[in-house]
């Protein structure tokens, strides 16, 4: 894996994790929330591990099955993509 890709994935996962935890805090205090589409987009561009970690640690959106399934589908697709890239 190219070094720049490693650092990109590290950064996007940390940012995604922070946004998930921040959204949970906003939910607790009934403040304006981050739209689900934005959370999914952050996971889609490489932050799926951070999204799942944030979801589990902050106990955020775990009961919304459709949301959880989409996140795990994104993670699966990314894992397959990384596998195919490393296989070359």
Secondary structure, 3 states (H helix, E strand, C coil): CCHHHHHHHHHHHHHHHHHHHHHHHHHHCCCCCCCHHHHHHHHHHHHHHHHHHHHHHCCCCCCCHHHHHHHHHHHHHHHHHHHHHHHC
